[in-house]
């Protein structure tokens, strides 16, 4: 599994930057980086962020 920031705000920033600059979807990013999608959505969801597939970012 790829290394992600522990701090939720840093995680939010890094994930959205990667989605914006490098990947067409959360699934593509998770597959390429060998990251558990459920972990990302759980951690960001606990802070109130939800993935929006239309805009390809967490809000």
C-alpha distance matrix in Angstrom:
0.0 3.8 6.5 9.0 12.5 13.8 17.1 17.5 19.8 17.7 14.7 17.5 18.7 15.6 14.5 18.2 18.6 15.8 17.3 20.8 20.4 18.0 17.3 19.8 17.8 15.0 14.1 14.2 11.9 9.2 9.8 10.1 7.1 4.8 5.0 7.3 10.7 12.5 10.9 11.8 15.1 15.9 15.4 17.3 19.7 20.7 21.8 23.8 21.8 21.6 20.1 23.1 22.5 25.9 25.2 21.4 20.7 20.4 23.9
3.8 0.0 3.8 6.4 10.1 12.2 15.2 15.7 17.5 14.9 12.4 15.2 15.8 12.5 12.0 15.6 15.5 12.9 15.0 18.2 17.5 15.3 15.3 18.3 16.8 14.1 14.0 13.6 10.6 8.9 10.2 9.3 5.6 5.7 5.6 8.9 11.4 13.8 11.8 11.5 15.1 16.3 15.1 16.4 19.3 20.4 20.9 22.9 20.7 20.9 19.3 22.1 21.7 24.8 23.6 19.9 18.9 18.8 22.2
6.5 3.8 0.0 3.8 6.8 9.0 12.1 13.3 15.1 12.3 10.3 13.7 14.2 11.1 11.6 15.3 15.2 13.3 15.8 18.7 18.2 16.7 17.1 20.2 18.7 15.9 16.5 16.3 12.9 11.5 13.5 12.7 8.8 9.3 8.2 10.8 13.1 14.8 12.0 11.5 15.3 16.0 14.0 15.4 18.7 19.2 19.3 21.7 19.9 20.7 19.7 22.7 22.9 25.9 24.3 20.8 19.2 18.6 21.7
9.0 6.4 3.8 0.0 3.8 6.4 8.9 9.7 11.4 8.8 6.6 10.0 10.9 8.2 8.7 12.4 12.7 11.6 13.9 16.6 16.7 15.9 16.1 19.0 17.3 14.3 15.7 16.0 12.4 11.3 14.1 13.6 10.0 10.9 8.6 10.6 11.9 13.4 10.5 9.1 12.7 13.5 11.1 12.0 15.5 16.0 15.8 18.2 16.4 17.6 16.9 20.0 20.6 23.6 21.7 18.5 16.4 15.4 18.3
12.5 10.1 6.8 3.8 0.0 3.8 5.5 7.3 8.7 6.0 5.2 9.0 9.6 8.0 9.6 12.7 13.1 13.0 15.4 17.6 17.9 17.8 18.4 21.2 19.6 16.6 18.6 19.0 15.3 14.6 17.7 17.2 13.6 14.7 12.2 13.7 14.5 15.5 12.2 10.6 13.8 14.1 10.9 11.6 15.3 15.1 14.2 17.1 15.7 17.7 17.7 20.8 22.1 24.7 22.6 19.7 17.0 15.6 17.8
13.8 12.2 9.0 6.4 3.8 0.0 3.8 6.2 8.8 7.5 6.8 10.3 11.8 11.1 12.2 15.2 16.1 16.3 18.2 20.5 21.3 21.2 21.4 23.9 21.8 18.5 20.4 21.4 17.9 16.6 19.8 19.8 16.3 16.6 13.7 14.3 15.2 15.3 11.6 10.8 13.7 12.9 9.4 11.0 14.2 13.2 12.7 16.0 15.5 17.8 18.4 21.9 23.5 26.4 24.4 21.7 18.8 16.7 18.5
17.1 15.2 12.1 8.9 5.5 3.8 0.0 3.8 5.6 5.3 6.1 8.7 10.1 10.6 12.0 14.2 15.4 16.4 18.1 19.9 21.0 21.6 21.9 24.2 22.3 19.2 21.6 22.7 19.2 18.4 21.9 21.9 18.5 19.3 16.3 16.7 16.9 16.9 13.5 11.9 14.1 13.5 9.7 10.2 13.4 12.2 10.7 14.1 13.8 16.7 17.8 21.0 23.1 25.6 23.4 21.1 17.8 15.4 16.6
17.5 15.7 13.3 9.7 7.3 6.2 3.8 0.0 3.8 5.4 4.9 6.0 8.6 9.8 10.3 12.1 14.0 15.2 16.1 18.0 19.7 20.4 20.3 22.1 19.9 16.8 19.5 20.9 17.7 17.0 20.7 21.1 18.1 18.9 15.5 15.5 14.9 14.7 11.8 9.7 11.1 10.8 7.1 6.6 9.9 9.1 7.3 10.4 10.0 13.0 14.3 17.6 19.9 22.4 20.3 18.2 14.8 12.1 13.0
19.8 17.5 15.1 11.4 8.7 8.8 5.6 3.8 0.0 3.8 5.3 5.0 6.2 8.6 9.9 10.7 12.2 14.3 15.3 16.4 18.2 19.5 19.8 21.6 20.0 17.4 20.5 21.6 18.4 18.4 22.1 22.1 19.3 20.8 17.6 18.0 17.1 17.4 14.9 12.1 13.3 13.6 10.3 8.6 11.7 11.5 8.6 11.0 10.2 13.4 14.6 17.2 19.8 21.7 19.1 17.5 13.9 11.4 11.8
17.7 14.9 12.3 8.8 6.0 7.5 5.3 5.4 3.8 0.0 3.8 5.4 5.1 6.1 8.4 9.9 10.5 12.2 14.1 15.2 16.3 17.4 18.2 20.6 19.3 16.8 19.7 20.2 16.7 16.9 20.4 19.9 16.9 18.7 16.0 17.1 16.7 17.6 14.9 12.2 14.2 15.0 11.6 10.4 14.1 14.2 11.9 14.3 12.8 15.5 15.8 18.5 20.4 22.4 19.7 17.6 14.3 12.6 13.9
14.7 12.4 10.3 6.6 5.2 6.8 6.1 4.9 5.3 3.8 0.0 3.8 5.4 5.2 5.9 8.4 9.8 10.5 12.0 14.0 15.3 15.7 15.9 18.1 16.3 13.5 16.3 17.1 13.6 13.5 17.1 16.9 14.0 15.5 12.5 13.4 12.9 13.9 11.3 8.4 10.8 11.8 8.8 7.8 11.6 12.3 10.7 12.9 11.0 13.1 13.1 16.1 17.7 20.2 17.9 15.3 12.3 10.6 12.6
17.5 15.2 13.7 10.0 9.0 10.3 8.7 6.0 5.0 5.4 3.8 0.0 3.8 5.7 5.4 6.1 8.5 10.1 10.6 12.1 14.2 15.2 15.1 16.7 15.0 12.6 15.9 16.9 13.8 14.2 17.9 18.0 15.7 17.4 14.4 14.9 13.4 14.4 12.6 9.1 10.2 11.9 9.4 6.8 10.2 11.6 9.4 10.7 8.2 10.4 10.5 13.1 15.2 17.3 14.7 12.7 9.3 7.3 9.0
18.7 15.8 14.2 10.9 9.6 11.8 10.1 8.6 6.2 5.1 5.4 3.8 0.0 3.8 5.6 5.4 6.1 8.6 10.0 10.5 12.0 13.7 14.5 16.5 15.7 13.9 17.3 17.5 14.3 15.5 19.0 18.2 16.1 18.5 16.0 17.3 16.0 17.6 15.8 12.2 13.7 15.6 13.0 10.6 14.0 15.3 12.8 13.9 11.4 13.4 13.0 14.8 16.6 18.1 15.1 13.3 10.0 9.2 10.7
15.6 12.5 11.1 8.2 8.0 11.1 10.6 9.8 8.6 6.1 5.2 5.7 3.8 0.0 3.8 5.5 5.1 6.1 8.6 9.9 10.5 11.4 12.4 15.1 14.3 12.5 15.4 15.1 11.6 12.8 16.1 15.0 12.6 15.2 13.1 15.1 14.3 16.5 14.6 11.3 13.6 15.7 13.3 11.7 15.2 16.7 14.9 16.3 13.5 14.9 13.8 15.8 16.8 18.7 15.9 13.4 10.9 10.8 13.2
14.5 12.0 11.6 8.7 9.6 12.2 12.0 10.3 9.9 8.4 5.9 5.4 5.6 3.8 0.0 3.8 5.4 5.2 6.1 8.5 10.0 10.2 10.1 12.3 10.9 8.8 11.9 12.1 8.8 10.0 13.4 12.9 11.1 13.4 11.0 12.5 11.1 13.5 12.3 8.7 10.6 13.3 11.7 9.8 13.0 15.2 14.0 14.8 11.6 12.1 10.5 12.6 13.4 15.6 13.3 10.3 8.0 8.1 11.3
18.2 15.6 15.3 12.4 12.7 15.2 14.2 12.1 10.7 9.9 8.4 6.1 5.4 5.5 3.8 0.0 3.8 5.4 5.0 6.0 8.5 9.9 9.8 11.3 10.5 9.5 13.1 13.1 10.5 12.5 15.7 15.2 14.0 16.6 14.4 15.7 13.6 15.9 15.2 11.4 12.2 15.2 13.9 11.1 13.8 16.3 14.6 14.6 11.1 11.5 9.7 10.8 11.8 13.3 10.4 8.1 5.5 6.5 9.2
18.6 15.5 15.2 12.7 13.1 16.1 15.4 14.0 12.2 10.5 9.8 8.5 6.1 5.1 5.4 3.8 0.0 3.8 5.5 5.1 6.0 8.0 9.5 11.8 12.1 11.6 14.9 14.0 11.1 13.6 16.4 15.0 13.8 17.0 15.5 17.5 16.0 18.7 17.7 14.1 15.6 18.5 16.8 14.4 17.4 19.6 17.7 18.0 14.7 15.3 13.4 14.2 14.7 15.7 12.6 10.4 8.7 10.2 12.6
15.8 12.9 13.3 11.6 13.0 16.3 16.4 15.2 14.3 12.2 10.5 10.1 8.6 6.1 5.2 5.4 3.8 0.0 3.8 5.5 5.3 5.3 6.5 9.6 9.8 9.3 12.0 10.6 7.6 10.4 12.9 11.2 10.3 13.7 12.7 15.0 13.9 17.0 16.3 13.0 14.8 17.9 16.7 14.9 17.8 20.3 19.0 19.4 16.0 15.9 13.4 14.4 14.1 15.7 13.2 10.2 9.4 11.3 14.4
17.3 15.0 15.8 13.9 15.4 18.2 18.1 16.1 15.3 14.1 12.0 10.6 10.0 8.6 6.1 5.0 5.5 3.8 0.0 3.8 5.7 5.7 4.9 6.6 6.6 6.8 10.0 9.0 7.0 10.1 12.5 11.7 11.7 14.5 13.3 15.0 12.9 16.0 16.1 12.7 13.6 17.1 16.5 14.3 16.6 19.6 18.5 18.2 14.5 13.7 10.7 11.1 10.4 11.9 9.6 6.5 6.5 9.2 12.4
20.8 18.2 18.7 16.6 17.6 20.5 19.9 18.0 16.4 15.2 14.0 12.1 10.5 9.9 8.5 6.0 5.1 5.5 3.8 0.0 3.8 6.1 6.7 7.8 9.1 10.3 13.4 12.1 10.6 13.8 16.0 14.8 14.9 18.0 17.0 18.8 16.7 19.6 19.6 16.1 16.7 20.2 19.4 16.7 19.0 21.9 20.3 19.7 16.1 15.5 12.7 12.3 11.8 12.1 9.1 7.3 7.4 10.5 12.9
20.4 17.5 18.2 16.7 17.9 21.3 21.0 19.7 18.2 16.3 15.3 14.2 12.0 10.5 10.0 8.5 6.0 5.3 5.7 3.8 0.0 3.8 6.5 8.8 10.9 12.1 14.7 12.5 10.8 14.3 15.9 13.9 14.1 17.6 17.3 19.7 18.2 21.5 21.3 17.9 19.2 22.5 21.5 19.3 21.9 24.6 23.0 22.9 19.3 18.9 16.1 15.9 15.0 15.4 12.7 10.6 11.0 13.9 16.5
18.0 15.3 16.7 15.9 17.8 21.2 21.6 20.4 19.5 17.4 15.7 15.2 13.7 11.4 10.2 9.9 8.0 5.3 5.7 6.1 3.8 0.0 3.8 7.1 9.2 10.5 12.2 9.5 8.0 11.7 12.7 10.4 11.2 14.7 14.9 17.5 16.3 19.9 19.9 17.0 18.5 21.9 21.2 19.5 22.0 24.8 23.8 23.8 20.2 19.4 16.2 16.3 14.8 15.8 13.8 11.0 12.0 14.9 18.0
17.3 15.3 17.1 16.1 18.4 21.4 21.9 20.3 19.8 18.2 15.9 15.1 14.5 12.4 10.1 9.8 9.5 6.5 4.9 6.7 6.5 3.8 0.0 3.8 5.5 7.3 8.8 6.2 5.7 9.5 10.4 9.1 10.6 13.5 13.5 15.5 13.9 17.4 18.1 15.3 16.3 19.9 19.9 18.1 20.2 23.3 22.8 22.4 18.7 17.3 13.8 13.8 11.8 13.1 11.8 8.7 10.4 13.4 16.7
19.8 18.3 20.2 19.0 21.2 23.9 24.2 22.1 21.6 20.6 18.1 16.7 16.5 15.1 12.3 11.3 11.8 9.6 6.6 7.8 8.8 7.1 3.8 0.0 3.8 7.2 8.5 6.7 7.9 11.1 11.8 11.4 13.4 15.7 15.5 16.9 14.6 17.9 19.2 16.5 16.7 20.4 21.0 18.9 20.4 23.8 23.4 22.5 18.7 16.6 12.9 12.1 9.3 10.2 9.7 7.0 10.0 13.3 16.3
17.8 16.8 18.7 17.3 19.6 21.8 22.3 19.9 20.0 19.3 16.3 15.0 15.7 14.3 10.9 10.5 12.1 9.8 6.6 9.1 10.9 9.2 5.5 3.8 0.0 3.8 5.3 5.2 6.4 8.7 10.0 10.8 12.3 14.0 13.2 13.8 11.1 14.3 15.9 13.3 13.2 17.0 17.8 16.0 17.2 20.7 20.7 19.7 16.0 13.7 9.9 9.7 7.0 9.2 9.3 5.9 8.5 11.1 14.4
15.0 14.1 15.9 14.3 16.6 18.5 19.2 16.8 17.4 16.8 13.5 12.6 13.9 12.5 8.8 9.5 11.6 9.3 6.8 10.3 12.1 10.5 7.3 7.2 3.8 0.0 3.8 5.5 5.1 6.1 8.6 10.0 10.5 11.6 10.1 10.4 7.5 10.7 12.1 9.6 9.7 13.4 14.3 12.8 14.1 17.5 17.7 17.2 13.7 11.6 8.2 9.4 7.8 11.0 10.8 7.1 8.1 9.5 13.2
14.1 14.0 16.5 15.7 18.6 20.4 21.6 19.5 20.5 19.7 16.3 15.9 17.3 15.4 11.9 13.1 14.9 12.0 10.0 13.4 14.7 12.2 8.8 8.5 5.3 3.8 0.0 3.8 5.5 5.2 6.1 8.5 9.9 10.2 9.4 9.4 7.1 10.4 12.5 11.0 11.2 14.6 16.0 15.3 16.3 19.5 20.4 19.9 16.7 14.3 11.0 12.2 10.0 13.2 13.8 10.3 11.8 13.1 16.7
14.2 13.6 16.3 16.0 19.0 21.4 22.7 20.9 21.6 20.2 17.1 16.9 17.5 15.1 12.1 13.1 14.0 10.6 9.0 12.1 12.5 9.5 6.2 6.7 5.2 5.5 3.8 0.0 3.8 5.5 5.2 6.1 8.5 9.7 10.1 11.4 10.0 13.6 15.1 13.3 14.3 17.6 18.5 17.7 19.2 22.3 22.8 22.5 19.1 17.1 13.6 14.3 11.8 14.4 14.5 10.9 12.7 14.8 18.4
11.9 10.6 12.9 12.4 15.3 17.9 19.2 17.7 18.4 16.7 13.6 13.8 14.3 11.6 8.8 10.5 11.1 7.6 7.0 10.6 10.8 8.0 5.7 7.9 6.4 5.1 5.5 3.8 0.0 3.8 5.5 5.2 5.9 8.1 7.9 9.9 8.9 12.7 13.2 11.1 12.7 16.0 16.1 15.4 17.5 20.3 20.5 20.7 17.3 16.0 12.8 14.3 12.6 15.3 14.6 10.8 11.5 13.2 16.9
9.2 8.9 11.5 11.3 14.6 16.6 18.4 17.0 18.4 16.9 13.5 14.2 15.5 12.8 10.0 12.5 13.6 10.4 10.1 13.8 14.3 11.7 9.5 11.1 8.7 6.1 5.2 5.5 3.8 0.0 3.8 5.6 5.3 5.5 4.6 6.3 5.9 9.7 10.3 9.0 11.0 13.8 14.3 14.3 16.2 18.8 19.6 20.1 17.1 15.8 13.1 15.2 13.9 17.1 16.8 13.0 13.3 14.0 17.8
9.8 10.2 13.5 14.1 17.7 19.8 21.9 20.7 22.1 20.4 17.1 17.9 19.0 16.1 13.4 15.7 16.4 12.9 12.5 16.0 15.9 12.7 10.4 11.8 10.0 8.6 6.1 5.2 5.5 3.8 0.0 3.8 5.6 5.1 6.6 8.3 8.6 12.1 13.1 12.5 14.3 16.9 17.8 18.0 19.7 22.3 23.3 23.7 20.7 19.1 16.2 17.9 15.9 18.9 19.0 15.3 16.3 17.4 21.2
10.1 9.3 12.7 13.6 17.2 19.8 21.9 21.1 22.1 19.9 16.9 18.0 18.2 15.0 12.9 15.2 15.0 11.2 11.7 14.8 13.9 10.4 9.1 11.4 10.8 10.0 8.5 6.1 5.2 5.6 3.8 0.0 3.8 5.6 7.9 10.8 11.4 15.0 15.4 14.2 16.5 19.2 19.4 19.4 21.6 24.1 24.6 25.2 22.1 20.8 17.8 19.3 17.4 20.0 19.5 15.8 16.7 18.3 22.1
7.1 5.6 8.8 10.0 13.6 16.3 18.5 18.1 19.3 16.9 14.0 15.7 16.1 12.6 11.1 14.0 13.8 10.3 11.7 14.9 14.1 11.2 10.6 13.4 12.3 10.5 9.9 8.5 5.9 5.3 5.6 3.8 0.0 3.8 5.5 9.1 10.4 13.8 13.2 12.1 15.0 17.3 16.9 17.3 19.9 21.9 22.3 23.5 20.6 19.9 17.4 19.5 18.3 21.2 20.2 16.4 16.5 17.4 21.1
4.8 5.7 9.3 10.9 14.7 16.6 19.3 18.9 20.8 18.7 15.5 17.4 18.5 15.2 13.4 16.6 17.0 13.7 14.5 18.0 17.6 14.7 13.5 15.7 14.0 11.6 10.2 9.7 8.1 5.5 5.1 5.6 3.8 0.0 3.8 6.8 9.1 12.1 11.7 11.8 14.6 16.4 16.5 17.6 19.8 21.5 22.6 23.9 21.3 20.4 18.2 20.6 19.4 22.6 22.2 18.4 18.4 18.9 22.6
5.0 5.6 8.2 8.6 12.2 13.7 16.3 15.5 17.6 16.0 12.5 14.4 16.0 13.1 11.0 14.4 15.5 12.7 13.3 17.0 17.3 14.9 13.5 15.5 13.2 10.1 9.4 10.1 7.9 4.6 6.6 7.9 5.5 3.8 0.0 3.8 6.1 8.9 8.1 8.0 11.0 12.7 12.7 13.9 16.1 17.7 18.9 20.2 17.8 17.2 15.3 18.2 17.5 21.0 20.4 16.7 16.1 16.0 19.6
7.3 8.9 10.8 10.6 13.7 14.3 16.7 15.5 18.0 17.1 13.4 14.9 17.3 15.1 12.5 15.7 17.5 15.0 15.0 18.8 19.7 17.5 15.5 16.9 13.8 10.4 9.4 11.4 9.9 6.3 8.3 10.8 9.1 6.8 3.8 0.0 3.8 5.4 5.4 6.6 8.9 10.0 11.0 12.6 14.0 15.7 17.5 18.6 16.6 15.7 14.3 17.4 16.9 20.6 20.6 17.0 16.4 15.7 19.0
10.7 11.4 13.1 11.9 14.5 15.2 16.9 14.9 17.1 16.7 12.9 13.4 16.0 14.3 11.1 13.6 16.0 13.9 12.9 16.7 18.2 16.3 13.9 14.6 11.1 7.5 7.1 10.0 8.9 5.9 8.6 11.4 10.4 9.1 6.1 3.8 0.0 3.8 5.4 5.2 6.2 8.4 10.0 10.7 11.7 14.1 15.7 16.2 13.8 12.4 10.7 13.7 13.3 17.1 17.2 13.8 13.3 12.6 15.9
12.5 13.8 14.8 13.4 15.5 15.3 16.9 14.7 17.4 17.6 13.9 14.4 17.6 16.5 13.5 15.9 18.7 17.0 16.0 19.6 21.5 19.9 17.4 17.9 14.3 10.7 10.4 13.6 12.7 9.7 12.1 15.0 13.8 12.1 8.9 5.4 3.8 0.0 3.8 5.5 5.2 5.9 8.5 9.9 10.0 11.9 14.3 14.9 13.3 12.0 11.4 14.7 15.0 18.7 19.1 16.1 15.2 13.7 16.4
10.9 11.8 12.0 10.5 12.2 11.6 13.5 11.8 14.9 14.9 11.3 12.6 15.8 14.6 12.3 15.2 17.7 16.3 16.1 19.6 21.3 19.9 18.1 19.2 15.9 12.1 12.5 15.1 13.2 10.3 13.1 15.4 13.2 11.7 8.1 5.4 5.4 3.8 0.0 3.8 5.6 5.1 6.0 8.5 9.6 10.6 12.7 14.2 12.9 12.7 12.6 16.3 17.0 20.7 20.4 17.3 15.7 13.8 16.5
11.8 11.5 11.5 9.1 10.6 10.8 11.9 9.7 12.1 12.2 8.4 9.1 12.2 11.3 8.7 11.4 14.1 13.0 12.7 16.1 17.9 17.0 15.3 16.5 13.3 9.6 11.0 13.3 11.1 9.0 12.5 14.2 12.1 11.8 8.0 6.6 5.2 5.5 3.8 0.0 3.8 5.4 5.3 6.0 8.1 9.9 11.1 12.3 10.2 10.2 9.8 13.4 14.4 17.8 17.1 14.0 12.1 10.3 13.2
15.1 15.1 15.3 12.7 13.8 13.7 14.1 11.1 13.3 14.2 10.8 10.2 13.7 13.6 10.6 12.2 15.6 14.8 13.6 16.7 19.2 18.5 16.3 16.7 13.2 9.7 11.2 14.3 12.7 11.0 14.3 16.5 15.0 14.6 11.0 8.9 6.2 5.2 5.6 3.8 0.0 3.8 5.6 5.3 5.5 8.3 9.9 10.1 8.1 7.2 7.3 11.1 12.4 15.9 15.7 13.1 11.3 9.0 11.4
15.9 16.3 16.0 13.5 14.1 12.9 13.5 10.8 13.6 15.0 11.8 11.9 15.6 15.7 13.3 15.2 18.5 17.9 17.1 20.2 22.5 21.9 19.9 20.4 17.0 13.4 14.6 17.6 16.0 13.8 16.9 19.2 17.3 16.4 12.7 10.0 8.4 5.9 5.1 5.4 3.8 0.0 3.8 5.6 5.0 6.1 8.8 9.7 9.3 9.3 10.6 14.3 16.0 19.4 19.1 16.8 14.7 11.9 13.6
15.4 15.1 14.0 11.1 10.9 9.4 9.7 7.1 10.3 11.6 8.8 9.4 13.0 13.3 11.7 13.9 16.8 16.7 16.5 19.4 21.5 21.2 19.9 21.0 17.8 14.3 16.0 18.5 16.1 14.3 17.8 19.4 16.9 16.5 12.7 11.0 10.0 8.5 6.0 5.3 5.6 3.8 0.0 3.8 5.4 5.3 6.9 9.1 8.8 10.2 11.6 15.4 17.4 20.5 19.6 17.2 14.6 11.6 13.2
17.3 16.4 15.4 12.0 11.6 11.0 10.2 6.6 8.6 10.4 7.8 6.8 10.6 11.7 9.8 11.1 14.4 14.9 14.3 16.7 19.3 19.5 18.1 18.9 16.0 12.8 15.3 17.7 15.4 14.3 18.0 19.4 17.3 17.6 13.9 12.6 10.7 9.9 8.5 6.0 5.3 5.6 3.8 0.0 3.8 5.4 5.2 6.5 5.2 7.1 8.8 12.3 14.8 17.6 16.4 14.4 11.4 8.1 9.4
19.7 19.3 18.7 15.5 15.3 14.2 13.4 9.9 11.7 14.1 11.6 10.2 14.0 15.2 13.0 13.8 17.4 17.8 16.6 19.0 21.9 22.0 20.2 20.4 17.2 14.1 16.3 19.2 17.5 16.2 19.7 21.6 19.9 19.8 16.1 14.0 11.7 10.0 9.6 8.1 5.5 5.0 5.4 3.8 0.0 3.8 5.2 4.9 4.8 5.8 8.5 11.9 14.6 17.4 16.8 15.3 12.7 9.2 9.7
20.7 20.4 19.2 16.0 15.1 13.2 12.2 9.1 11.5 14.2 12.3 11.6 15.3 16.7 15.2 16.3 19.6 20.3 19.6 21.9 24.6 24.8 23.3 23.8 20.7 17.5 19.5 22.3 20.3 18.8 22.3 24.1 21.9 21.5 17.7 15.7 14.1 11.9 10.6 9.9 8.3 6.1 5.3 5.4 3.8 0.0 3.8 5.5 7.3 9.3 12.3 15.6 18.4 21.1 20.3 18.9 16.0 12.4 12.4
21.8 20.9 19.3 15.8 14.2 12.7 10.7 7.3 8.6 11.9 10.7 9.4 12.8 14.9 14.0 14.6 17.7 19.0 18.5 20.3 23.0 23.8 22.8 23.4 20.7 17.7 20.4 22.8 20.5 19.6 23.3 24.6 22.3 22.6 18.9 17.5 15.7 14.3 12.7 11.1 9.9 8.8 6.9 5.2 5.2 3.8 0.0 3.8 5.8 9.1 12.1 15.1 18.3 20.6 19.2 18.0 14.7 11.0 10.4
23.8 22.9 21.7 18.2 17.1 16.0 14.1 10.4 11.0 14.3 12.9 10.7 13.9 16.3 14.8 14.6 18.0 19.4 18.2 19.7 22.9 23.8 22.4 22.5 19.7 17.2 19.9 22.5 20.7 20.1 23.7 25.2 23.5 23.9 20.2 18.6 16.2 14.9 14.2 12.3 10.1 9.7 9.1 6.5 4.9 5.5 3.8 0.0 3.8 6.7 10.3 12.7 16.1 18.1 17.0 16.4 13.3 9.6 8.2
21.8 20.7 19.9 16.4 15.7 15.5 13.8 10.0 10.2 12.8 11.0 8.2 11.4 13.5 11.6 11.1 14.7 16.0 14.5 16.1 19.3 20.2 18.7 18.7 16.0 13.7 16.7 19.1 17.3 17.1 20.7 22.1 20.6 21.3 17.8 16.6 13.8 13.3 12.9 10.2 8.1 9.3 8.8 5.2 4.8 7.3 5.8 3.8 0.0 3.8 6.8 9.4 12.8 14.8 13.5 12.7 9.5 5.8 5.1
21.6 20.9 20.7 17.6 17.7 17.8 16.7 13.0 13.4 15.5 13.1 10.4 13.4 14.9 12.1 11.5 15.3 15.9 13.7 15.5 18.9 19.4 17.3 16.6 13.7 11.6 14.3 17.1 16.0 15.8 19.1 20.8 19.9 20.4 17.2 15.7 12.4 12.0 12.7 10.2 7.2 9.3 10.2 7.1 5.8 9.3 9.1 6.7 3.8 0.0 3.8 6.4 9.6 11.9 11.4 10.6 8.3 5.2 5.5
20.1 19.3 19.7 16.9 17.7 18.4 17.8 14.3 14.6 15.8 13.1 10.5 13.0 13.8 10.5 9.7 13.4 13.4 10.7 12.7 16.1 16.2 13.8 12.9 9.9 8.2 11.0 13.6 12.8 13.1 16.2 17.8 17.4 18.2 15.3 14.3 10.7 11.4 12.6 9.8 7.3 10.6 11.6 8.8 8.5 12.3 12.1 10.3 6.8 3.8 0.0 3.8 6.2 9.0 8.7 7.2 5.7 4.2 6.4
23.1 22.1 22.7 20.0 20.8 21.9 21.0 17.6 17.2 18.5 16.1 13.1 14.8 15.8 12.6 10.8 14.2 14.4 11.1 12.3 15.9 16.3 13.8 12.1 9.7 9.4 12.2 14.3 14.3 15.2 17.9 19.3 19.5 20.6 18.2 17.4 13.7 14.7 16.3 13.4 11.1 14.3 15.4 12.3 11.9 15.6 15.1 12.7 9.4 6.4 3.8 0.0 3.8 5.5 5.7 5.6 5.5 5.9 7.0
22.5 21.7 22.9 20.6 22.1 23.5 23.1 19.9 19.8 20.4 17.7 15.2 16.6 16.8 13.4 11.8 14.7 14.1 10.4 11.8 15.0 14.8 11.8 9.3 7.0 7.8 10.0 11.8 12.6 13.9 15.9 17.4 18.3 19.4 17.5 16.9 13.3 15.0 17.0 14.4 12.4 16.0 17.4 14.8 14.6 18.4 18.3 16.1 12.8 9.6 6.2 3.8 0.0 3.8 5.5 4.6 6.8 8.6 10.5
25.9 24.8 25.9 23.6 24.7 26.4 25.6 22.4 21.7 22.4 20.2 17.3 18.1 18.7 15.6 13.3 15.7 15.7 11.9 12.1 15.4 15.8 13.1 10.2 9.2 11.0 13.2 14.4 15.3 17.1 18.9 20.0 21.2 22.6 21.0 20.6 17.1 18.7 20.7 17.8 15.9 19.4 20.5 17.6 17.4 21.1 20.6 18.1 14.8 11.9 9.0 5.5 3.8 0.0 3.8 5.5 8.1 10.4 11.4
25.2 23.6 24.3 21.7 22.6 24.4 23.4 20.3 19.1 19.7 17.9 14.7 15.1 15.9 13.3 10.4 12.6 13.2 9.6 9.1 12.7 13.8 11.8 9.7 9.3 10.8 13.8 14.5 14.6 16.8 19.0 19.5 20.2 22.2 20.4 20.6 17.2 19.1 20.4 17.1 15.7 19.1 19.6 16.4 16.8 20.3 19.2 17.0 13.5 11.4 8.7 5.7 5.5 3.8 0.0 3.8 5.6 8.5 9.4
21.4 19.9 20.8 18.5 19.7 21.7 21.1 18.2 17.5 17.6 15.3 12.7 13.3 13.4 10.3 8.1 10.4 10.2 6.5 7.3 10.6 11.0 8.7 7.0 5.9 7.1 10.3 10.9 10.8 13.0 15.3 15.8 16.4 18.4 16.7 17.0 13.8 16.1 17.3 14.0 13.1 16.8 17.2 14.4 15.3 18.9 18.0 16.4 12.7 10.6 7.2 5.6 4.6 5.5 3.8 0.0 3.8 7.2 9.6
20.7 18.9 19.2 16.4 17.0 18.8 17.8 14.8 13.9 14.3 12.3 9.3 10.0 10.9 8.0 5.5 8.7 9.4 6.5 7.4 11.0 12.0 10.4 10.0 8.5 8.1 11.8 12.7 11.5 13.3 16.3 16.7 16.5 18.4 16.1 16.4 13.3 15.2 15.7 12.1 11.3 14.7 14.6 11.4 12.7 16.0 14.7 13.3 9.5 8.3 5.7 5.5 6.8 8.1 5.6 3.8 0.0 3.8 6.4
20.4 18.8 18.6 15.4 15.6 16.7 15.4 12.1 11.4 12.6 10.6 7.3 9.2 10.8 8.1 6.5 10.2 11.3 9.2 10.5 13.9 14.9 13.4 13.3 11.1 9.5 13.1 14.8 13.2 14.0 17.4 18.3 17.4 18.9 16.0 15.7 12.6 13.7 13.8 10.3 9.0 11.9 11.6 8.1 9.2 12.4 11.0 9.6 5.8 5.2 4.2 5.9 8.6 10.4 8.5 7.2 3.8 0.0 3.8
23.9 22.2 21.7 18.3 17.8 18.5 16.6 13.0 11.8 13.9 12.6 9.0 10.7 13.2 11.3 9.2 12.6 14.4 12.4 12.9 16.5 18.0 16.7 16.3 14.4 13.2 16.7 18.4 16.9 17.8 21.2 22.1 21.1 22.6 19.6 19.0 15.9 16.4 16.5 13.2 11.4 13.6 13.2 9.4 9.7 12.4 10.4 8.2 5.1 5.5 6.4 7.0 10.5 11.4 9.4 9.6 6.4 3.8 0.0
